[in-house]
Amino acid sequence: MLKEFLPNEHFKSVLEISPEKLKERGIKGIITDLDNTLVEWDRPSATPQLVQWFEDIKKNNIHVTIVSNNNEQRVKAFADPLKIPFIFQARKPLVRAFNRALKQMGIKKEEAVVIGDQLLTDVLGGNRGGFHTILVVPVAQTDGLATKFNRFVERRIMNWFRKKGMLQWED
């Protein structure tokens, strides 16, 4: 059961995820969370480094769709200036929004990765849907109330993975 929370890969930041390496692996699409994955949960727009990363992704012909549990206003305000499609109020870890993102991008599940900062929403939802999952360290050290509870549970799960020798990375 707990293995559903184990990501396939882990990076400190989305900026460390190489579009060239994704392309080499046959990846044609990224399904990514927004808050604390791409930017801090209270930052309204992309940083210059993130804008450059998105440009590099697009140059490599990789689609991106933001899948967020946040409201339409928040996600639209971030995604529209970047011309990135999005799905809001996704209800992750339910799989439906991930599959909608695949349809929007016109790709197969095997050609996509799911990137997020939370085990209980992004990784669990991606794994349940049969996707390759990538966990990133949260951009901000602060969270909204619901996420604070998730982080408490996540720490316990991560500690269990460490004790079992299932983690191959450092915090």
C-alpha positions as CSV (number, residue, x, y, z in Angstrom):
1,M,0.0,0.0,0.0
2,L,2.7,2.5,1.0
3,K,4.5,1.9,-2.3
4,E,1.8,3.9,-4.0
5,F,3.4,6.9,-2.3
6,L,6.9,6.2,-3.6
7,P,7.9,8.4,-6.6
8,N,10.0,7.0,-9.4
9,E,12.4,10.0,-9.2
10,H,13.2,12.9,-6.9
11,F,14.8,16.3,-7.7
12,K,15.4,19.4,-5.6
13,S,13.6,21.5,-8.2
14,V,11.8,21.3,-11.5
15,L,14.7,23.4,-12.9
16,E,16.9,20.3,-12.4
17,I,14.7,18.2,-14.7
18,S,16.3,18.2,-18.1
19,P,14.0,18.5,-21.1
20,E,16.7,16.7,-23.2
21,K,16.8,13.7,-20.9
22,L,13.0,13.6,-20.8
23,K,12.9,13.6,-24.6
24,E,15.6,10.9,-24.8
25,R,13.2,8.7,-22.7
26,G,10.4,9.3,-25.1
27,I,8.5,11.8,-22.9
28,K,6.2,14.1,-24.8
29,G,4.3,15.6,-22.0
30,I,4.6,16.9,-18.4
31,I,1.7,17.0,-16.0
32,T,2.8,19.3,-13.3
33,D,1.4,20.6,-10.0
34,L,1.5,24.4,-9.5
35,D,1.8,25.5,-5.9
36,N,5.1,24.7,-4.2
37,T,6.1,22.7,-7.2
38,L,6.7,25.4,-9.8
39,V,6.5,28.5,-7.5
40,E,5.7,29.3,-3.9
41,W,2.0,28.8,-3.2
42,D,1.6,32.6,-2.7
43,R,3.7,33.8,-5.7
44,P,1.4,34.9,-8.5
45,S,3.7,34.4,-11.5
46,A,6.6,32.5,-12.8
47,T,10.2,33.4,-11.9
48,P,12.6,34.3,-14.9
49,Q,14.3,30.9,-14.3
50,L,11.0,29.0,-14.5
51,V,10.0,30.9,-17.7
52,Q,13.3,29.9,-19.3
53,W,12.7,26.2,-18.2
54,F,9.3,26.3,-19.8
55,E,10.9,27.7,-23.0
56,D,13.5,24.9,-23.0
57,I,10.7,22.3,-22.5
58,K,8.8,23.8,-25.5
59,K,11.9,23.8,-27.7
60,N,12.1,20.1,-27.1
61,N,8.6,19.7,-28.3
62,I,7.3,18.6,-24.9
63,H,3.8,19.6,-23.9
64,V,3.0,20.9,-20.4
65,T,-0.3,20.9,-18.6
66,I,-0.7,22.3,-15.1
67,V,-3.0,20.1,-12.9
68,S,-3.8,21.9,-9.6
69,N,-6.2,21.4,-6.8
70,N,-6.4,25.2,-6.5
71,N,-9.2,27.4,-7.8
72,E,-9.5,28.7,-11.4
73,Q,-8.5,32.2,-10.6
74,R,-5.2,31.2,-9.1
75,V,-4.2,28.7,-11.7
76,K,-5.5,30.8,-14.7
77,A,-3.5,33.9,-13.4
78,F,-0.3,31.9,-13.4
79,A,-0.8,29.8,-16.6
80,D,-2.4,32.2,-19.0
81,P,0.7,34.6,-19.3
82,L,2.8,31.5,-20.1
83,K,0.2,30.1,-22.5
84,I,0.1,26.8,-20.6
85,P,-3.1,24.8,-20.5
86,F,-4.4,23.9,-17.1
87,I,-6.9,22.0,-15.1
88,F,-8.0,23.5,-11.8
89,Q,-9.8,22.0,-8.8
90,A,-8.4,18.7,-10.0
91,R,-9.3,16.7,-6.8
92,K,-5.9,14.9,-6.8
93,P,-5.2,12.2,-5.9
94,L,-8.2,11.2,-8.0
95,V,-6.9,10.1,-11.5
96,R,-9.5,11.8,-13.7
97,A,-7.6,15.1,-14.1
98,F,-4.4,13.4,-15.0
99,N,-6.3,11.5,-17.8
100,R,-7.9,14.8,-19.0
101,A,-4.4,16.3,-19.2
102,L,-3.3,13.4,-21.4
103,K,-6.2,14.0,-23.7
104,Q,-5.5,17.7,-23.9
105,M,-1.9,17.0,-24.9
106,G,-2.8,14.2,-27.3
107,I,-0.3,11.7,-25.9
108,K,-0.2,8.3,-24.2
109,K,0.3,7.6,-20.5
110,E,3.7,6.1,-21.3
111,E,4.8,9.4,-22.9
112,A,4.0,11.5,-19.8
113,V,5.5,12.3,-16.4
114,V,3.7,13.7,-13.4
115,I,5.7,16.2,-11.3
116,G,4.7,17.5,-7.9
117,D,5.8,18.3,-4.4
118,Q,3.3,16.2,-2.4
119,L,3.2,12.5,-1.9
120,L,-0.5,12.5,-0.9
121,T,-1.8,14.2,-4.0
122,D,0.7,14.3,-6.9
123,V,2.7,11.1,-6.4
124,L,-0.2,9.0,-5.2
125,G,-2.5,10.2,-8.0
126,G,0.2,9.7,-10.6
127,N,1.1,6.3,-9.4
128,R,-2.5,5.2,-9.1
129,G,-2.9,6.3,-12.7
130,G,0.1,4.3,-13.9
131,F,2.3,7.4,-14.6
132,H,6.0,7.9,-14.1
133,T,6.2,10.2,-11.0
134,I,8.7,12.8,-10.0
135,L,8.8,14.3,-6.6
136,V,10.4,17.8,-6.1
137,V,11.3,19.5,-2.9
138,P,8.6,22.1,-2.1
139,V,9.7,25.6,-3.3
140,A,8.4,27.2,0.0
141,Q,8.7,26.1,3.5
142,T,5.3,27.4,4.4
143,D,1.9,25.9,3.4
144,G,-1.8,26.4,3.6
145,L,-3.6,24.6,6.4
146,A,-4.7,21.5,4.5
147,T,-1.2,21.0,3.1
148,K,0.4,21.3,6.6
149,F,-1.6,18.2,7.6
150,N,-0.4,16.4,4.4
151,R,3.2,17.3,5.1
152,F,2.9,15.8,8.6
153,V,1.7,12.5,7.1
154,E,4.3,12.7,4.3
155,R,7.2,13.0,6.8
156,R,6.0,9.7,8.5
157,I,5.8,7.9,5.1
158,M,9.2,9.2,4.0
159,N,10.7,8.1,7.3
160,W,9.2,4.6,6.7
161,F,10.8,4.5,3.2
162,R,14.1,5.5,4.7
163,K,14.0,2.8,7.3
164,K,13.2,0.2,4.6
165,G,16.0,1.5,2.4
166,M,13.6,2.4,-0.3
167,L,14.8,6.0,-0.7
168,Q,17.8,6.6,-2.9
169,W,18.2,10.3,-2.3
170,E,18.9,12.9,0.4
171,D,16.4,15.5,1.7
